[in-house]
Structures are given as C-alpha cells and as structure tokens.
Amino acid sequence: MAYHPQISSLLRTTAQPVALDVGYGASYTTTVEWARWLRTVNPDVRVTGLEINPERVLPPREGVRFELGGFELRGYHPQLVRAFNVLRQYDVDQVPAAWESVCSRLAPGGFFIEGTCDELGRRSTWILLNAQGPQTLTLAWDPFDVDTPSQLAERLPKALIHRNVPGEPIYDLLQAADQAWAHTAGWAPYGPRVRWREARQLMIDQGIPLHPIRRRIRDCVLTVDWDVVAPAV
C-alpha cells in the first residue's frame, strides 16, 4: 500500500489520515507493522485496529489504538481500511454486504483492501475497493514458496475462492499464468523472479491486461482490473 500510487497520494495529501485494520485477530503485531509502513508515507497517519471480540481489545501500543468494532467502522470515515483473513470466515453471500458497509463509510477518495494471506505472508491475494466497489485483484507470492501461480487459489478472497472452476474468469487467469510459467521454464536457471518477469510479459503479449509493476520488489505480483476476474453470473 505504501507504494500504490493512488493510496500513497491520498495519504500524503491528507492531514492526519485515518487508517483502520478491521479484524486484527489474536495478535496486534501486523497492525503495528502496517502502521510503521504507512508512516513512511505520512508520519501523521492515525492507525486504529478494530476487533469484534472484546477480549482482544488492547491498550494503545506504539502509537496504534485498538477498539471494539467491525465492518461498521465504529463511526469512522477513514481514508484507508484493511481487512485480511476476515471475510474468509464468513459465508460468501455475506461478502457484498460487508463490502457495502465499509465502502459506504470511506472518506472521499478512500480505499478498502480486503484479502487473504497465509500465516507468514508468503502467499497473498487482495481486492482493492473504493466507493464504486471492487476495482482490482492482486496476487502476490514469495517466489521461493510457490511452484506454480495457481497455488495461490487456496488463498483467493472469499468472493473468488469458490469460483476457481472451469468457466469462471479467475480460473482462466490462473490457468493462463500457469501456462506462461511453464513456457518460460528456460529462464529457471536465472531464478524464479526473472522467470516470472518473462512469464508476465508473455501473458501481456497474449493480450491479458496485467497492470504494470510499480517498483522492483522481492515478490511475484499479478494485478488485473476487477472486470477481468469478476464472477460469472
């Protein structure tokens, strides 16, 4: 998020922006780490963790507040909301209401990042939403932890995890990524990052509208507009 041009621009140009981490769970560690990253963009960002379990609400730590709350956002109108591994616990038919609850409470120009990751963040997927709804899907993974891009399927957001079947756009995208990965096997001696760079370019050459990578980063990343992967009716 610190390197996303729209998010970082919003944080930089807002005096004391508000960022909420919804459903931080049993540990505050990720929320505090997230706050550190956001403060590299704007040191005045105010970060609050929200949790529906009263027993998990903590005193302030490292400049981060912790309060009782959920997708109603406790009356806040934040610039940025993060919810990871939260909707994974819900029924899929509850997802639209949760999205609407958050997006309707965002400050003007605000963003909601809803996604899923494994325990160490080696495999992660997320949807970027704003007041108009879902905008993009991103898949990101540690190149040394994943053998094929489709292994990210088990970490897809709730809205997509049951859609990874033939006839669905997300299935087609993952299959195309796997095929590109297989076709670039000749680059394997140069390491998985270089190989994925070539695989991405092959997908683009085939007409798949991948977003550009904004900076050189360690992980493999794939981002597409939401309409590329939106569930079939």
N, C-alpha and C positions, 0 to 999 in steps of 0.2 A: 504493500500500500504506500510505503514511503517513496517508492519510485514510480507509482502510477501517476501520469501527468495531470489528470483531472483531479484526483484525490489530493495530491500534494499541492496543487494550485489552490484548491479550496481551503486547505489547512493553512497555507501561507498567507492568504489574503483575508482570513477571518481573525478578528481579535478574540482571543481565548476560545477557540473552537472546542466543541464538546464531542467526545467520542465515548461510546458505550460498548462494553463487552457483555453480551447477553448470554447467560448460562455458562459462567466460567467454571462451574463444577467444584470438585473437591479441592482443587489447588488454585491459588492465586498467581502462581508463577508466570503463566502465559500472559495474563493480563498485565502484569508489571513489565514483562519483557516487551509486550506490544506498546505500552506507554513510552518506554525508552526509545523505541524506533520512531514513534510519532513525534516525539520531542526533538528529534534530529531535523524535522521539517519545521516545526513551530514549538519552541520551548514553553509556550503558554497554553498548550493544549491541556484540557481538563478531562481526565480519563476516569470513568466510573464503571465498576463491574456490577452487573445485576444478576441476582440468583433467586429463584423461587423457593429454595429451601432455606428457611430462616437459620438453621444450624450452620450454614456455610457463609453467612454474612459476617465479615471480619471488620476489625478496626482499620482505619486508613494505614496503608503501607507504601512507602517510597513514593509518596505523592499521589497515590491512587485511592479513591474512595470505593467502598463496597456497600451496596444497598439491596434491599429486598425489592424484587421486581422481575418482570419478564417482557414479553413482546409488546406490552402496553407502554413500555419505556418509562414507567413511573412519572409520567408527565413531562419528561424532557422532550426537547425538539433539537436533536443533535445533528451535527454535520456528518458524523460517521458512526455506523453501527456494525459491529462484528458479532456473528453467531456461528460458532463452529461445533460440530458434533451435537447439536441441539435438536434440530428437526429430524435427525436420524432416528430419534426415539419416538417420533410422532407417527400417526397414520398418514399416508400420502395425501388423503383427501383433506387433511388439516393444513397442508402447506400453503395454499392460496390465501387462507385467512391470516396466517402468521405473516406472510409477505405483506399483505394489505395493512395489517396492524402497524408494522414497522414503517413501511414506506409512506403511509399517510401522516406520520408524525415526524418525518425528517424536516430539518430546516431547509429553506430554499437552496436547491443545488446539492442537497445531501445525498449520501450513498449508503447502501446496505450491502454488506458482504456476507453471504450465507453459504457455508460449505462444510466439508468433511475432511478429516485427515487421520492418519494413523497416529499412534502414541508418540512417536518421535518426529513427526512432521516430514517423513521421508516420501510419503505419498499423499497428495492433497488435491482437492478439487473445490472450486467455489464459483458461485454465481454472483455477479455484480448487478445490483438493482438500484433504481432511483424511483422518483415519484411516478414515473411512467411504467414501472415494472421491471422485469428482468432484461438486462442489456447484453451481457456476455457470459460465456462459460470459460473457465480456465482450468487446465490440468497441469500440475507441476509435480515433478518427482526427482528424487535423488538418482542420478544416472547409474550409480553403482548398486542400487537396490532393486531395480526393475529390469526384467529380461525383455519384455515387450510392452508397448504403450497400453495395450488392452488390459494389463494387470491393474490399471487404475480403476477399472469398472467396479471393483468391490468398494471403492471409496467415492463413488459418484454421489452428488447431493440427492436427498430423498426424492426430489421431483423427477430424477432421471434413473435412479438405481434399478428400478424395476422395468425400465424401458430398453435395457440393453439386450434386445432380441431382434431377429430379422424383421425388416420392415420399418424399423424406427431409425430416425436420423442419428441418434447418438451411437447406435450400433454401427451404422455405416461409417461414421467418423473414426471410431476406434479400429474398425477393420482396415480403413484406408491408412491409418497411422501404422498399424502392424505391417501392412504390405510394403509401405515405404521403408520401414525399418529393415525388413527382410531384403529389399532390393539394394540397400546400402551396406550390406554385410562386408563389402570390400574395404569399407572405412573402419572396420572394427579394430585393426591394429593401432589406430590413432586415438582410440579411447571412445567411450560412449557419448561424450559431449560433442566431439567432432562428428561422430556418426549421426547423432540426432540433428545437428545442423544441416547435414546433407539430406537427411530424411525429410525435414521440414521443407527444404527448398523443393524437393521432389513433389511433395504434396501441393505446394503452391503452383508449381509448373503444371500440375494436373488440374488446376482450377479450383482447388479448395481454398476458400478465403480466410487464411490464417492471419491473425494480427501480427504486426512486426514485433520482434523482441526489442524492448526499450533500452536494455543495457546488458553488458556481459555479466552473466550470473552463473552460479555453480549448477543449479538445477536445470533439468529439461523442462521446457514450458511450451504449452499449446493453448492459444486463446482464439475463440471464434465468437461471432455475434450469436445472440440467443436464437434468432430465427433459423440458424443453421442446424441447431440441435433440439429445438422445441418439440415436445412430444407430438406424435401424430394423433389426429383426432380419432 
